[in-house]
Amino acid sequence: MEHITLLIGIVIVTALVFDFTNGFHDTANAMATTISTGALKPKVAVAMSAVLNLVGAFLSVEVAKTISGGIIDESAGIRPEIIFAGLVGAIVWNLLTWLAGLPSSSSHALFGGLIGATVVSVGFDAVNADKVVMKVLIPAVAAPIVAGLAAWCATRLTYRLARGRDERDTAKGYRAGQIASAALVSLAHGTNDAQKTMGVITLALVAGGVVAPHADPPLWVIVSAGLAIALGTYLGGWRIIQTLGKGLTDIKPAQGFAAQTGAATVILASSHIGFALSTTQVCSGSIMGAGLGRKGGVVRWSTAGRMVMAWGLTLPAAGLVAGGAALLADQGNWGVAAVAVLGLAVSGAIWLASRRKPVTHDDLDSRDGVTGADAGAEPAGVVTAALQAVAPPPAGPAVAVSPSPEAGRAPAAAAAS
């Protein structure tokens, strides 16, 4: 620790700030469906998620190695100020998408920031393009599709097994299953996302000559990264929880259980082999798969379209911001200071903008789970309507339909049928 310079110290603090934003940005990945179905109260859910994120940070370092010695060539002249610029780009994009309530990828914001800053300062040769393709881009495309298909199959199987049983009788069991599966997603998130910050800090230590190339993250790095993401998770990203909980699709307990189980399986498998995938994309894909898996389920495709657009913009947008920051940081100490001041100013402006229409856990805490987004939910689009026409909900006599909170919101025509 005594060999850490002021600049490396600034990079470490900035990396932990990114880890903190990653925590509250990605809380929705684990807990949105659990909160939306009422399985857990919002504050209890995020507290449980925070603890398990911290535990997950200690389970593996494979993803950290991918970051510290995978996508960026450590020997190509990477300097701490380059890493600092990359982190600033990632933080700014994280905050912008949080303000918009879009579950974009914190992981891809980090990759885009590091790549953009490295290309501007060192050149394309310092980026391991094959590793970026194999361990970032291909998982980015495949993971949400695989998770969505897994959740769709699990949802179909779940409803088939529960056929003929009263939905209220099975809901309690599925809510208990949701708690367990949400805990597994939180643990998986810690094994994947917390390690990304570990990798960045380790890369900064390698660039500063503090640790040897290809070294594992020191214990203090693992502890600090785990605590930062846990604290961010506890504070909760209520805006994004609102979007994923009900803004994307209406989730029943059985669907929530299927979605979370499928997502956790994909994340844990990728962490084991060192794929630094986006937990946001995996969980979003699984929620859409679960929404389509229930007959009569509604997926709000305009919301899904905005999410996918944000996914596509994340890498280049964070890279552009980081590239600009790198140009300034390369000017010397005054440039690094200017990047820090501008980063703080932009972050402060985004926070002030969020106060105009704040979203808190009180907006999500109700008997029916997430309410804020549901109240303003958009109607089903043409794609969903076509899917419903192909697979309509099972017909039955009106007297056999149990009253539910959703029934009170259903159109009168549907109730009469």
N, C-alpha and C positions, 0 to 999 in steps of 0.2 A: 504493500500500500504506500510505503514511503517514496516509491519511485513514480507515483502517479502525478503528472504535471497538472497545472490549472486547466489547460485545454482538455486533457483527457477527463478530468473531473467534471467539466461542463458537459462533455459528451455523455458521461455516465448518468448525470442528473437528467439530461434531456431524454436519454433512452428510458429511464424510469418514468418520466412524464408520459412518454409514448405508451409505455406498458400500462400506466394508469388509465389513459384514454382508451386503450384496447379493452381494458376490463369493463368500463361502463358502456363502451360501444357494443361489446359482444355479450353482455349479460343476457340479452334477449335470446341468444342462441340456445341457451340451456333452459331458460325459465319462462319464455313467452307463453308457450302452450299450457304449462302447468298453472300459470296465473290466470290465463284466459278461461280455463275450465273450472277454476275455483278449487283446484287440488291443494294449493298453498296460498296463503296470503302473500302479497308482494314483498313486504319487508322480510318475512321468514324465508321466502324463496331466495332472495338475493343474499341473505346471510349464509344460508346453506351452500349456495353456489360459490361464495367467496372462500369459505373454508376448504371446499373441495378443489378449487382452482389452486390454492396454496399447496395442498397435498400433491396434486398432479404435477406441479413444477419439479418435484423431487424424483419422479418415477423414470425419467429418461432424459438423455442429452443428444439423441440422434438428430432432432430437428435443429438444435443449436449448432451442431457441427455443420449442417447444411448451410446455415447462414454465415457462420464465421469463416468457413473455408470451402464453400461450395459455389455460390453464385458470383462472388467477387474474388478475384485473384489476390491473395494476401501479399504476394511478392511484386505486385505491379506498381508500387509506389502509393498505396492507399494511405492517406494521412487522416488524423483525427478530425480535422475541419471538414473533410469530405463526408465522413460519417455524420457529423453534426448537421450539415446541410441536408443530407438525406432524411434525417430524423425530423427536421423542421418541416420538410415537405409532407412527410407522412402524418404528422400531428395536425397540420392545417387541413388536410383532406379529411382526416377522421372527424374533426370538429365540424367541418362544413356538412358532411353527410349526416352527422348526428343532429345538427340543427334542422335538417330537412326530414329527419325521421327515417332515413334510408339505411337499411342494413347492408352497407357496402363492406368490403373486405379490409379489415385493418392489416391483415397479412400482406395483401397486394399493395396497400398504401406504403408499407415498409419496403417491400421489394422495389416498387416503382421509385421511391425516394432514393434508395441506395444506388440503383442502376442509373437514374438520371444524374445524380451528383457525380458518380464515378465517370460516366461518359463525358461530361462537361470538363471535369478536372484532369482526367488521365487519358481517356479515349476508350473506344469500343473494345480494344484488345484486353482491357482489364476486367471485362465481364465474361464469365464462362457461359457462353451462349448455349452449349449443349446441356449444361446443368439447369439453366433457366427453362429450357424447353421441357426437359424430362421431369424436373422436380417442382416446377411452378406452373407452366402453361398447360401441360397435358392434365395434371390433376385438377386445374381450375375448370377445365371443360368436363372432365369425366366424373369428378366427385359429386357434383350436384345431381347429375343424371343418375348415377349409381344409387345415391341416397334416395332420390325420388322414386326410382323403381322399387327399391327395397321397402320404402314406406308404403307405396301403393299395394304391393303384394301383401305386406303385413296387415294393412287395413282391411283388404278384401278377406283375408283369412280370419281376422278377428271377428268381423261381422258374420261370416259364415258359421263360425263356431258358436256365436251367441245367438244364432237365428232362433226365433220363437220365444226368447226370454224377454222379460220386461226390461226396457232400457234403464229404468231407474234402479233396478236390482243389480245390474252389471256395472253401472257408472261408479259406484263406490269402490269396487275392486279395481277398476281401471284407474281411478284417481290415485289409489295407493300404488299401483304399478307406475303411474306417471312420476310420482315422487322418486321412486327408485331409478327410473330411466333418466330423469332430469339430473339426479346425482351423478349418474354415469357420464352424461354429457359434460357436466361441469368438471369432473375428473379428467375426461378426455381433453377438454379445452385447456386445462392446465398443462397437460403433457405436450400440447402442440403450440399454443400461442405464447405461454410464458417463456418457452424456450427460445422464441424468436428474439426477444429482448436479451436473453442470456447470450445468444449468438452475436448480437450487435455489440454488446459490451465487451465480449471476448475479442471481437474483431478490432475494436478500438484499443484494447490492451496489447494485441499483437502489433497493430500499427505503431503504437508508442513504445514498443520494445519491452513492455512490462512482462509479458508471458511469451513462451515460444510458439511459433506457428503450429497450427493443428492441435493445440492443447485443448483439453476439456475445460469447460467453464469452472473457475474457482468456486468453492463453497459459498463465499460471501456474495458472489454474483447470483447464484441460484436462489439464495435466501432473499436477497433484495428484490429480484425480479418477481419471485412468488408473492412477496408481500405487496408490491406495487399493484400487480394485476388483481390481487384479492381485494385491496382497498377500493380500486376502481369498480370492481364487480359489486361490492357491497353498496356503493352509492347508487348504483342502478341507472341504466340508460332507458328511462321511462318512455321517451319518445319512440325508440326503436322497438321496445317491448310492445307498445301500442300497435305499431305497424304489423309486426309478426304475429301478435296474439289474435287479432281479429281483422286487421286491415287487409290481410292477404287471403284468408279463408276463414270460415266459421268452423272451429275445431271442437269436436266432441271428445270426451275422455278417452274413448277407445282409439281415436285417431291420434290424439296427443301421445299416448303410450307408444303406438306404432312408429310415429315420426321420430320421437326421441331415441327409441331403441335402434332404429336404422341409422340415425345420424351418429350415435355414439360408436356403433360398430365400425363405420367408415373412418371416423376420426382416429380411433385407437389403432386400427390397422395401418393407417398412413403414418402415424407417429412411430410405430414400431419399425417401419422401413425408411424413415427419414424424409417422407414427403411433407413439405411445408405448405399444406393446402389451406384453403380458407374455410374455417369453421362456419363462418356466416353463410357462405354459399352452400355448404353441405346441409346445414339446418334449414335454410330457406327451401332448398330442393326437396328435402324430406317433408316439410310442411305442405308444399304444393302436391307432392305425391299422395300424402294422406288425405288432402282435400279432394283429390280426384278419385281416391279409393272408395269413398263412401258414396253409395248411390244417392243421387240428388245433391251431392256436395257442390259447393260454389267456390270457384277460384276467381278472384278479382284480377283479371288479366291486365288491366291498366296499371294497377299497383305492381304486379309482377314485372310488367314491361319497364317501369321506372327503375325497379331494382336491378334488372339485367343491364339496363343502360348505365347505371352507376357502376356495376361490376366492370363493364367494358371500359369505362372512363378512368377507373381508379389508377391503374398502372401508369398510363401516359400523363394523367393530370398531376399525380403526386411527383412523377418524374420531372415534369416541367417546372413545378414549384421548387423542387430540390435543385434542379439545374440552375435556376436563377439564383438560388441561395448559394450554390457552390461558386458561381462566378463572383459573387460579392465576397464570400469567405476567402477566396484565393488572393484577395488584395492585402491580406495581412491581418494583424490583430484588430485594426479598426473595422475591417470587413466582417470578421467574426462577431464583433460587438454589434455591428449594424444588423446582421442577420438575427441575432438574439433579440434586439429591440423590436425589429419588424415582426418577428414571430410572436412576441408577447403582445404587441399592439393588435395584430390580426386575431389572435386567440381571445383577447379581451373584447374586441368588437363583436365576435361571434357569440360570446357569452352574454353580452348586453342585449344582443338581438334575441337570444333565447328567452330572456326575462320578459319580453313583451307578451308572450303567450306561453307561460311555463306549463310543463307537464310533470306532475308528481305522482307518487304512489297512491295518493288519495283519488286520483282520476282513474286508477285501475282497480282499486280495492272496493269490491262490491260482492253481493251474493252470487252474481252471475259471472264473476271474473272481470275481464277487460271490458270496459263500457265505452270509453271515450271514442275509440275508433269505430266501434260497432254502431254508435249513435249516428255517425256520419258516413256509414259504409255505403259504397257505391253499389248499384244493382249489378246483377250478373251480366257479363258481356255476351256477345254472340257465340264465342267459343264454348263458354260454359253452358249456354242454352242448348247448343247442339249436342254436347255431351249428355246433358240431362235427357234430351229427347231419345238418345240411343239407349241410355240406361236409366229409365225412370225409377223413382223410389217405389218400393213394394206397395201395391194397392191393398187396402183393407177397409173395413167398415169404420165410419167416423167414431162410433162409440168405443172402439178399441184403442183409440189414440189417447195416450196419457197426457194430461195437461203438463205443460212445461213453460219455462220463461220465454222460450222462443215462440211458443204458440201464440202468446199475447201480441207478438210483433208480426205474426204472419198475416198476409192479406185475407180479407173476409172471404174471398172466392175460394182460396185454398182450404179454409176451414170448412166451408160448405160442402166441398167435395169429399 
